[in-house]
Amino acid sequence: MRTSELRGLLEQLEDAAAPEPSPVFVAKLEADLRAMAEVDADPAPRHSAGRRRRLLLAAAPVAALTAAAAAAAMTLLPAKPDPRQVKTADPGVTTPAPPLEQPPSSVPTPTTMTVAPPPWLPPAAAPPAASPPTTAAVHARPVTAAPGPGEHPTPTVVPPREPVNTTVPPVTTTTVPAPETLSLHCMTGTTGGNPVVGCTWSPSTSPSFKWYRLWRESQGSPMTVVFQSDNKTTTKYYDQAVQAGTNYYYKVDVTDAAGNVIGTSTVAPVTCC
């Protein structure tokens, strides 16, 4: 016999109600107990040992069966039945197992924690208020129904456009006057035994006159201004910073207030003294 079958039989024995003894067995047991009581009261018990032995032999099978069932149940059956164990109440009828308990989840439940800011930090600014929703106005264009088959559309008369007179300003031509030409004459001489060069020139007629400038150039030196005047009537100059036996070249020009040359002369060469 397999262990599972033996366990099933023991479970049935444990769950089954104890059998009721038969009336014959009960009556015989009561008679034997009364006889034993009489024997105990009789001063000469001759047959007490035999009757007691028969009583023990009759009750021995019931006690042995009960002890064997208890020992087998303690040895084979667990202390606490498994919740998944299926007990058979009657042959062919299976009791459904109870639902399994869900094992505790090992995933921790998230906990929201509010951390207060340190007292030395400035208070956080409040979030800006939400702006009200903007509703865009939709302007529907008027729809003109198309004329029916018997209708004639009214012609639209477009007025003629008036001519636009465009006045173009006349072109202004700015004429820059040509630089005037001055005449220059230079002569050499001495004054007090020192060499001197005297130069004269024609006066300027330009309304933009501002300066006369007299230039001098010698061999080995650049041309430099030796005299200038803003007097329009001054038309001569005597140059005493010359040396005998040296060739000089002179030139005079006229400038306006901006420094532009508006008149000039030709170069006048001269050999000093």
Secondary structure as UniProt FT lines:
FT   HELIX           3..15
FT   HELIX           23..41
FT   HELIX           48..76
FT   TURN            83..84
FT   TURN            91..92
FT   TURN            119..120
FT   TURN            149..150
FT   STRAND          180..182
FT   STRAND          184..191
FT   TURN            192..193
FT   STRAND          194..201
FT   TURN            207..208
FT   STRAND          211..218
FT   TURN            219..220
FT   STRAND          224..229
FT   TURN            232..233
FT   STRAND          236..239
FT   TURN            244..245
FT   STRAND          247..255
FT   TURN            257..258
FT   STRAND          261..265
FT   STRAND          268..271
//
